[in-house]
Amino acid sequence: MPDGRTALYDAIEMALHQLNSGRRDQKTLMVISDGGDNVSTHTLQDMMHDVLQSAATIYTIGVFDEDDPDKNPGVLKRIARVSGGAAYFPKKLDEILPICQDIAKDIRSRYTLGYVLVAADKASERRIKVTASSLSSHKLIVRTRTSYLFTPDGEGGTR
């Protein structure tokens, strides 16, 4: 908003809702922000809960001045990490296009792995760690969700 008010959490909530109406299984959201939020009706906790429930991979690009009092790079890192995306913090605006090209390449070259969940009686956040190795000398980069929200009724982030 031009008057210094930002509703980042509400914007991410709306974007996740919009992504849910799409037909593709793999969903990606790119957020360009300073990470600050001062007028959302949703809280950070609400938004992070819905990021955990979502199947979307979120990439964040932090754009701010170093003396910006509203900047919050930590929230941008957290959103990206939890969703299996990546956070970028360009020093200059002309670095944004190459970052977007890197994100596009990442989206085109990703794989989806799945596994059968062990049932639980109640909803819970589950943490995961994925590692990869190669017999050749090719360097492998693994980006994955750090956790997901499991719900016994199947509603939630088990996709």
N, CA, C and O of each residue as an XYZ file, in Angstrom:
636
protein
N       0.850     -1.182      0.000
C       0.000      0.000      0.000
C       0.894      1.243      0.000
O       1.944      1.244      0.642
N       0.501      2.272     -0.692
C       1.365      3.441     -0.802
C       1.524      4.233      0.488
O       2.497      4.975      0.622
N       0.619      4.104      1.431
C       0.723      4.888      2.661
C       1.499      4.165      3.754
O       1.405      4.540      4.923
N       2.270      3.129      3.395
C       3.120      2.450      4.361
C       2.461      1.307      5.096
O       3.047      0.745      6.021
N       1.252      0.952      4.702
C       0.585     -0.174      5.354
C       0.717     -1.404      4.470
O       0.521     -1.333      3.257
N       1.050     -2.535      5.087
C       1.274     -3.766      4.338
C       0.498     -4.906      4.972
O       0.530     -5.090      6.188
N      -0.195     -5.665      4.145
C      -0.954     -6.825      4.598
C      -0.366     -8.085      3.958
O      -1.048     -8.781      3.206
N       0.887     -8.371      4.257
C       1.585     -9.514      3.666
C       0.901    -10.825      3.998
O       0.687    -11.644      3.104
N       0.552    -11.049      5.251
C      -0.040    -12.322      5.657
C      -1.382    -12.540      4.953
O      -1.672    -13.646      4.497
N      -2.196    -11.490      4.865
C      -3.472    -11.598      4.149
C      -3.235    -11.899      2.673
O      -3.959    -12.703      2.086
N      -2.235    -11.266      2.066
C      -1.940    -11.489      0.648
C      -1.524    -12.938      0.407
O      -1.958    -13.548     -0.570
N      -0.695    -13.494      1.278
C      -0.277    -14.888      1.121
C      -1.462    -15.824      1.322
O      -1.609    -16.806      0.595
N      -2.303    -15.527      2.298
C      -3.516    -16.329      2.516
C      -4.388    -16.330      1.260
O      -4.862    -17.384      0.834
N      -4.599    -15.157      0.670
C      -5.417    -15.054     -0.547
C      -4.769    -15.816     -1.702
O      -5.459    -16.490     -2.466
N      -3.457    -15.712     -1.829
C      -2.754    -16.402     -2.913
C      -2.844    -17.917     -2.747
O      -3.054    -18.633     -3.726
N      -2.690    -18.409     -1.525
C      -2.808    -19.848     -1.283
C      -4.214    -20.336     -1.614
O      -4.387    -21.408     -2.193
N      -5.204    -19.550     -1.245
C      -6.593    -19.898     -1.557
C      -6.788    -19.966     -3.075
O      -7.440    -20.880     -3.579
N      -6.224    -19.004     -3.795
C      -6.330    -18.976     -5.254
C      -5.623    -20.188     -5.864
O      -6.136    -20.799     -6.801
N      -4.452    -20.533     -5.339
C      -3.726    -21.698     -5.852
C      -4.527    -22.982     -5.673
O      -4.462    -23.873     -6.520
N      -5.273    -23.086     -4.593
C      -6.072    -24.282     -4.339
C      -7.129    -24.510     -5.400
O      -7.573    -25.642     -5.593
N      -7.542    -23.457     -6.092
C      -8.556    -23.607     -7.134
C      -7.949    -24.062     -8.463
O      -8.678    -24.371     -9.405
N      -6.617    -24.104     -8.538
C      -5.952    -24.545     -9.763
C      -6.025    -26.052     -9.942
O      -6.291    -26.789     -8.993
N      -5.787    -26.505    -11.169
C      -5.899    -27.930    -11.488
C      -4.572    -28.681    -11.407
O      -4.574    -29.911    -11.366
N      -3.467    -27.994    -11.383
C      -2.158    -28.650    -11.358
C      -1.834    -29.130     -9.941
O      -2.227    -28.510     -8.952
N      -1.111    -30.244     -9.867
C      -0.696    -30.756     -8.557
C       0.417    -29.914     -7.953
O       0.378    -29.584     -6.767
N       1.421    -29.561     -8.774
C       2.527    -28.748     -8.280
C       2.147    -27.278     -8.378
O       1.773    -26.784     -9.442
N       2.248    -26.599     -7.257
C       1.867    -25.191     -7.202
C       3.029    -24.378     -6.640
O       3.722    -24.807     -5.718
N       3.221    -23.206     -7.214
C       4.325    -22.352     -6.812
C       3.818    -20.936     -6.614
O       2.982    -20.448     -7.374
N       4.331    -20.289     -5.587
C       4.009    -18.898     -5.298
C       5.317    -18.139     -5.146
O       6.237    -18.605     -4.474
N       5.401    -16.976     -5.767
C       6.573    -16.130     -5.617
C       6.120    -14.848     -4.917
O       5.205    -14.165     -5.376
N       6.770    -14.538     -3.812
C       6.429    -13.372     -2.997
C       7.588    -12.381     -3.051
O       8.718    -12.716     -2.693
N       7.303    -11.171     -3.496
C       8.295    -10.096     -3.496
C       7.832     -9.083     -2.462
O       6.775     -8.471     -2.612
N       8.625     -8.908     -1.413
C       8.177     -8.103     -0.279
C       9.367     -7.692      0.581
O      10.483     -8.179      0.405
N       9.096     -6.781      1.518
C      10.104     -6.465      2.527
C       9.930     -7.348      3.759
O      10.727     -7.286      4.696
N       8.875     -8.176      3.749
C       8.627     -9.080      4.861
C       7.821     -8.469      5.989
O       7.397     -9.174      6.905
N       7.606     -7.173      5.930
C       6.851     -6.505      6.990
C       5.356     -6.683      6.816
O       4.874     -6.886      5.702
N       4.636     -6.607      7.897
C       3.181     -6.677      7.894
C       2.668     -5.860      9.066
O       3.083     -6.063     10.207
N       1.771     -4.942      8.778
C       1.247     -4.125      9.872
C      -0.264     -3.910      9.831
O      -0.796     -3.145     10.635
N      -0.967     -4.574      8.905
C      -2.427     -4.402      8.878
C      -3.203     -5.674      8.550
O      -4.414     -5.598      8.344
N      -2.568     -6.820      8.492
C      -3.289     -8.046      8.141
C      -4.289     -8.432      9.210
O      -4.082     -8.190     10.399
N      -5.384     -9.043      8.760
C      -6.340     -9.613      9.712
C      -5.865    -10.994     10.156
O      -6.229    -11.455     11.238
N      -5.050    -11.661      9.324
C      -4.454    -12.944      9.696
C      -3.157    -12.689     10.458
O      -2.447    -11.718     10.194
N      -2.865    -13.559     11.390
C      -1.608    -13.447     12.141
C      -0.512    -14.239     11.420
O      -0.789    -15.025     10.514
N       0.713    -14.021     11.833
C       1.826    -14.803     11.302
C       1.590    -16.285     11.567
O       1.835    -17.120     10.697
N       1.121    -16.609     12.751
C       0.851    -18.004     13.103
C      -0.225    -18.601     12.193
O      -0.077    -19.735     11.738
N      -1.299    -17.863     11.920
C      -2.349    -18.337     11.010
C      -1.777    -18.624      9.630
O      -2.018    -19.676      9.038
N      -1.014    -17.659      9.138
C      -0.464    -17.780      7.793
C       0.509    -18.949      7.708
O       0.463    -19.711      6.742
N       1.391    -19.109      8.695
C       2.351    -20.205      8.673
C       1.636    -21.558      8.766
O       2.065    -22.527      8.139
N       0.570    -21.628      9.530
C      -0.241    -22.850      9.603
C      -0.754    -23.208      8.210
O      -0.700    -24.371      7.808
N      -1.249    -22.222      7.479
C      -1.793    -22.482      6.152
C      -0.700    -22.777      5.127
O      -0.938    -23.512      4.169
N       0.481    -22.221      5.314
C       1.623    -22.583      4.463
C       1.956    -24.057      4.687
O       2.213    -24.786      3.729
N       1.954    -24.499      5.943
C       2.208    -25.908      6.257
C       1.145    -26.818      5.643
O       1.465    -27.914      5.182
N      -0.094    -26.384      5.632
C      -1.173    -27.190      5.070
C      -1.136    -27.215      3.550
O      -1.596    -28.177      2.935
N      -0.610    -26.198      2.955
C      -0.598    -26.061      1.506
C       0.429    -26.981      0.859
O       1.429    -27.353      1.473
N       0.162    -27.336     -0.382
C       1.130    -28.099     -1.174
C       2.026    -27.160     -1.977
O       2.884    -27.623     -2.729
N       1.842    -25.866     -1.831
C       2.584    -24.882     -2.632
C       4.024    -24.739     -2.153
O       4.319    -24.790     -0.959
N       4.908    -24.559     -3.129
C       6.289    -24.185     -2.862
C       6.350    -22.670     -2.988
O       5.890    -22.109     -3.982
N       6.914    -22.006     -1.989
C       6.935    -20.545     -1.992
C       8.369    -20.050     -2.067
O       9.217    -20.431     -1.259
N       8.627    -19.195     -3.049
C       9.913    -18.531     -3.209
C       9.713    -17.079     -2.790
O       8.732    -16.450     -3.184
N      10.621    -16.552     -2.008
C      10.505    -15.166     -1.563
C      11.704    -14.358     -2.046
O      12.834    -14.844     -2.091
N      11.419    -13.113     -2.405
C      12.462    -12.172     -2.797
C      12.309    -10.953     -1.897
O      11.305    -10.243     -1.961
N      13.299    -10.721     -1.070
C      13.268     -9.595     -0.141
C      13.829     -8.348     -0.800
O      14.997     -8.297     -1.183
N      12.976     -7.352     -0.922
C      13.383     -6.082     -1.525
C      13.127     -4.985     -0.493
O      11.983     -4.701     -0.141
N      14.214     -4.375     -0.016
C      14.079     -3.330      0.990
C      15.380     -2.574      1.115
O      16.436     -3.049      0.697
N      15.293     -1.394      1.693
C      16.484     -0.641      2.048
C      16.975     -1.164      3.388
O      16.176     -1.593      4.220
N      18.274     -1.130      3.598
C      18.838     -1.610      4.860
C      18.287     -0.854      6.070
O      18.187     -1.419      7.160
N      17.930      0.418      5.886
C      17.409      1.196      7.017
C      15.880      1.170      7.096
O      15.287      1.964      7.827
N      15.242      0.273      6.357
C      13.785      0.140      6.365
C      13.345     -0.428      7.718
O      13.702     -1.561      8.043
N      12.585      0.324      8.509
C      12.192     -0.176      9.837
C      11.181     -1.324      9.782
O      11.033     -2.058     10.758
N      10.482     -1.487      8.652
C       9.476     -2.540      8.536
C      10.024     -3.842      7.962
O       9.306     -4.841      7.921
N      11.270     -3.852      7.521
C      11.809     -5.061      6.879
C      11.833     -6.221      7.870
O      12.085     -6.052      9.063
N      11.560     -7.399      7.329
C      11.564     -8.596      8.157
C      12.058     -9.773      7.304
O      11.265    -10.624      6.902
N      13.358     -9.818      7.032
C      13.859    -10.918      6.203
C      13.657    -12.286      6.850
O      13.569    -13.295      6.152
N      13.584    -12.323      8.170
C      13.388    -13.598      8.863
C      12.093    -14.287      8.479
O      12.066    -15.506      8.311
N      11.015    -13.521      8.337
C       9.737    -14.136      7.974
C       9.784    -14.634      6.533
O       9.184    -15.663      6.220
N      10.485    -13.927      5.654
C      10.616    -14.376      4.268
C      11.425    -15.670      4.193
O      11.086    -16.564      3.417
N      12.484    -15.778      4.987
C      13.282    -17.007      5.040
C      12.439    -18.165      5.563
O      12.488    -19.275      5.034
N      11.676    -17.892      6.597
C      10.872    -18.945      7.230
C       9.797    -19.477      6.280
O       9.601    -20.688      6.181
N       9.109    -18.585      5.589
C       8.065    -18.998      4.640
C       8.669    -19.890      3.558
O       8.127    -20.947      3.236
N       9.796    -19.450      3.004
C      10.443    -20.215      1.937
C      10.927    -21.573      2.444
O      10.699    -22.594      1.795
N      11.585    -21.588      3.587
C      12.142    -22.830      4.135
C      11.047    -23.850      4.420
O      11.163    -25.013      4.034
N       9.995    -23.422      5.087
C       8.923    -24.334      5.475
C       8.210    -24.912      4.257
O       7.771    -26.062      4.287
N       8.091    -24.135      3.194
C       7.356    -24.592      2.010
C       8.226    -25.347      1.012
O       7.712    -25.884      0.031
N       9.536    -25.395      1.247
C      10.428    -26.074      0.320
C      10.960    -25.177     -0.781
O      11.562    -25.660     -1.740
N      10.745    -23.884     -0.654
C      11.243    -22.928     -1.640
C      12.597    -22.374     -1.241
O      13.381    -23.032     -0.557
N      12.855    -21.161     -1.676
C      14.122    -20.505     -1.351
C      13.864    -19.019     -1.157
O      12.935    -18.454     -1.733
N      14.700    -18.398     -0.337
C      14.605    -16.953     -0.090
C      15.802    -16.277     -0.744
O      16.933    -16.752     -0.637
N      15.544    -15.174     -1.414
C      16.592    -14.405     -2.092
C      16.556    -12.974     -1.575
O      15.489    -12.429     -1.292
N      17.733    -12.376     -1.456
C      17.839    -11.007     -0.972
C      18.818    -10.237     -1.861
O      19.988    -10.080     -1.511
N      18.336     -9.756     -3.012
C      19.229     -9.037     -3.921
C      19.692     -7.714     -3.325
O      18.941     -7.036     -2.624
N      20.928     -7.364     -3.613
C      21.475     -6.077     -3.151
C      21.022     -4.936     -4.059
O      20.864     -3.800     -3.615
N      20.813     -5.262     -5.361
C      20.390     -4.256     -6.337
C      19.168     -4.766     -7.094
O      19.006     -5.974     -7.265
N      18.318     -3.865     -7.543
C      17.105     -4.250     -8.249
C      17.390     -5.002     -9.542
O      16.588     -5.843     -9.948
N      18.520     -4.718    -10.202
C      18.800     -5.417    -11.457
C      19.186     -6.883    -11.238
O      19.414     -7.604    -12.209
N      19.262     -7.335     -9.994
C      19.510     -8.741     -9.690
C      18.210     -9.544     -9.655
O      18.249    -10.773     -9.591
N      17.060     -8.869     -9.695
C      15.781     -9.566     -9.569
C      15.497    -10.448    -10.780
O      15.038    -11.578    -10.607
N      15.754     -9.975    -11.999
C      15.486    -10.788    -13.183
C      16.282    -12.099    -13.166
O      15.693    -13.155    -13.394
N      17.597    -12.076    -12.904
C      18.319    -13.360    -12.829
C      17.787    -14.279    -11.717
O      17.785    -15.500    -11.869
N      17.345    -13.701    -10.626
C      16.753    -14.509     -9.548
C      15.486    -15.190    -10.054
O      15.282    -16.380     -9.814
N      14.638    -14.445    -10.749
C      13.403    -15.015    -11.299
C      13.722    -16.120    -12.306
O      13.016    -17.126    -12.365
N      14.773    -15.939    -13.093
C      15.190    -16.970    -14.034
C      15.669    -18.220    -13.294
O      15.390    -19.339    -13.727
N      16.385    -18.041    -12.184
C      16.814    -19.182    -11.360
C      15.609    -19.915    -10.778
O      15.583    -21.145    -10.737
N      14.626    -19.164    -10.336
C      13.408    -19.772     -9.784
C      12.690    -20.562    -10.870
O      12.250    -21.686    -10.629
N      12.569    -19.987    -12.063
C      11.908    -20.684    -13.173
C      12.641    -21.984    -13.512
O      12.003    -23.005    -13.766
N      13.963    -21.953    -13.516
C      14.761    -23.153    -13.786
C      14.524    -24.193    -12.696
O      14.379    -25.381    -12.983
N      14.486    -23.746    -11.462
C      14.245    -24.636    -10.332
C      12.882    -25.313    -10.455
O      12.758    -26.512    -10.210
N      11.869    -24.551    -10.833
C      10.516    -25.098    -10.976
C      10.485    -26.162    -12.079
O       9.853    -27.206    -11.923
N      11.164    -25.891    -13.182
C      11.166    -26.828    -14.314
C      11.947    -28.107    -14.027
O      11.692    -29.134    -14.656
N      12.885    -28.065    -13.099
C      13.749    -29.228    -12.882
C      13.472    -29.951    -11.568
O      14.289    -30.766    -11.139
N      12.364    -29.681    -10.930
C      12.118    -30.330     -9.645
C      11.387    -31.656     -9.820
O      10.700    -31.893    -10.814
N      11.560    -32.492     -8.832
C      10.912    -33.790     -8.765
C       9.991    -33.799     -7.560
O      10.185    -33.045     -6.607
N       8.998    -34.653     -7.614
C       8.118    -34.826     -6.474
C       8.321    -36.226     -5.916
O       8.219    -37.212     -6.645
N       8.606    -36.311     -4.633
C       8.734    -37.583     -3.937
C       7.557    -37.721     -2.985
O       7.075    -36.734     -2.431
N       7.111    -38.923     -2.805
C       6.012    -39.144     -1.880
C       6.286    -40.365     -1.021
O       7.162    -41.173     -1.329
N       5.539    -40.488      0.046
C       5.668    -41.642      0.920
C       4.351    -41.834      1.653
O       3.519    -40.928      1.720
N       4.179    -43.015      2.195
C       2.968    -43.341      2.928
C       3.150    -42.900      4.375
O       4.147    -43.226      5.019
N       2.174    -42.158      4.869
C       2.240    -41.638      6.229
C       1.868    -42.701      7.252
O       1.041    -43.577      6.995
N       2.487    -42.604      8.394
C       2.086    -43.423      9.529
C       0.930    -42.689     10.201
O       1.056    -41.515     10.548
N      -0.175    -43.366     10.382
C      -1.375    -42.738     10.931
C      -1.148    -42.253     12.359
O      -0.348    -42.812     13.109
N      -1.871    -41.205     12.708
C      -1.845    -40.665     14.069
C      -3.271    -40.339     14.475
O      -4.145    -40.164     13.626
N      -3.497    -40.261     15.756
C      -4.840    -40.003     16.265
C      -5.215    -38.531     16.228
O      -6.400    -38.195     16.217
N      -4.228    -37.654     16.209
C      -4.543    -36.230     16.267
C      -3.680    -35.465     15.270
O      -2.650    -35.956     14.809
N      -4.117    -34.275     14.955
C      -3.364    -33.426     14.039
C      -2.024    -33.072     14.664
O      -1.927    -32.806     15.862
N      -0.995    -33.075     13.827
C       0.317    -32.729     14.353
C       1.220    -32.256     13.228
O       1.034    -32.590     12.058
N       2.200    -31.470     13.628
C       3.215    -31.030     12.680
C       4.296    -32.090     12.650
O       4.813    -32.497     13.690
N       4.631    -32.533     11.452
C       5.654    -33.556     11.280
C       6.865    -32.931     10.594
O       6.711    -32.165      9.643
N       8.037    -33.244     11.059
C       9.276    -32.731     10.475
C       9.883    -33.809      9.581
O       9.817    -35.000      9.884
N      10.471    -33.367      8.481
C      11.093    -34.293      7.553
C      12.459    -33.785      7.123
O      12.735    -32.586      7.168
N      13.307    -34.713      6.708
C      14.616    -34.351      6.176
C      14.889    -35.261      4.992
O      14.772    -36.482      5.102
N      15.247    -34.679      3.876
C      15.549    -35.432      2.665
C      16.992    -35.138      2.281
O      17.407    -33.980      2.226
N      17.749    -36.190      2.017
C      19.116    -36.034      1.530
C      19.239    -36.795      0.222
O      18.485    -37.735     -0.025
N      20.179    -36.397     -0.610
C      20.396    -37.054     -1.892
C      21.891    -37.164     -2.148
O      22.678    -36.314     -1.732
N      22.255    -38.222     -2.836
C      23.647    -38.384     -3.220
C      23.701    -38.912     -4.647
O      22.728    -39.467     -5.158
N      24.845    -38.732     -5.273
C      25.017    -39.120     -6.656
C      26.276    -39.966     -6.780
O      27.294    -39.670     -6.154
N      26.204    -41.021     -7.589
C      27.387    -41.838     -7.842
C      28.384    -41.087     -8.714
O      29.587    -41.343     -8.664
N      27.871    -40.161     -9.508
C      28.759    -39.337    -10.335
C      29.188    -38.119     -9.521
O      28.829    -37.991     -8.350
N      29.927    -37.260    -10.120
C      30.401    -36.070     -9.402
C      29.433    -34.898     -9.507
O      29.774    -33.776     -9.133
N      28.228    -35.152    -10.015
C      27.244    -34.073    -10.142
C      26.785    -33.599     -8.769
O      26.473    -34.401     -7.889
N      26.751    -32.306     -8.610
C      26.280    -31.735     -7.358
C      24.746    -31.742     -7.365
O      24.124    -31.290     -8.326
N      24.165    -32.241     -6.322
C      22.716    -32.273     -6.193
C      22.277    -31.242     -5.172
O      22.896    -31.097     -4.118
N      21.221    -30.537     -5.484
C      20.660    -29.562     -4.558
C      19.284    -30.065     -4.153
O      18.436    -30.334     -5.003
N      19.072    -30.188     -2.868
C      17.790    -30.658     -2.360
C      17.093    -29.504     -1.662
O      17.620    -28.916     -0.717
N      15.901    -29.193     -2.147
C      15.038    -28.224     -1.469
C      13.751    -28.954     -1.154
O      13.089    -29.485     -2.046
N      13.411    -28.976      0.086
C      12.212    -29.689      0.489
C      11.542    -28.959      1.637
O      12.154    -28.133      2.314
N      10.302    -29.272      1.836
C       9.604    -28.740      3.001
C      10.330    -29.255      4.236
O      10.826    -30.382      4.240
N      10.394    -28.455      5.262
C      11.025    -28.899      6.499
C      10.025    -29.591      7.408
O      10.402    -30.336      8.313
N       8.748    -29.338      7.158
C       7.703    -29.975      7.945
C       6.395    -29.876      7.180
O       6.289    -29.166      6.180
N       5.411    -30.596      7.669
C       4.074    -30.534      7.090
C       3.076    -30.759      8.209
O       3.431    -31.219      9.294
N       1.841    -30.435      7.935
C       0.790    -30.595      8.924
C      -0.010    -31.833      8.583
O      -0.648    -31.890      7.532
N       0.016    -32.828      9.458
C      -0.729    -34.057      9.271
C      -2.040    -33.964     10.031
O      -2.063    -33.607     11.209
N      -3.133    -34.289      9.347
C      -4.435    -34.366     10.019
C      -5.017    -35.745      9.752
O      -4.981    -36.211      8.614
N      -5.553    -36.410     10.771
C      -6.035    -37.783     10.616
C      -7.145    -37.941      9.594
O      -7.281    -39.009      8.996
N      -7.951    -36.893      9.377
C      -9.054    -37.007      8.430
C      -8.619    -36.794      6.981
O      -9.446    -36.834      6.070
N      -7.337    -36.571      6.772
C      -6.836    -36.401      5.405
C      -6.897    -34.976      4.900
O      -6.362    -34.681      3.832
N      -7.528    -34.095      5.632
C      -7.556    -32.681      5.248
C      -6.309    -32.041      5.779
O      -6.013    -32.151      6.969
N      -5.591    -31.394      4.949
C      -4.386    -30.714      5.433
C      -3.220    -30.953      4.525
O      -3.379    -31.305      3.356
N      -2.034    -30.758      5.077
C      -0.825    -30.748      4.279
C      -0.197    -32.094      4.038
O       1.025    -32.216      4.120
N      -0.973    -33.101      3.747
C      -0.413    -34.412      3.486
C      -0.313    -34.682      1.996
O      -0.059    -35.817      1.593
N      -0.505    -33.681      1.183
C      -0.457    -33.871     -0.263
C       0.954    -33.860     -0.749
O       1.195    -34.006     -1.947
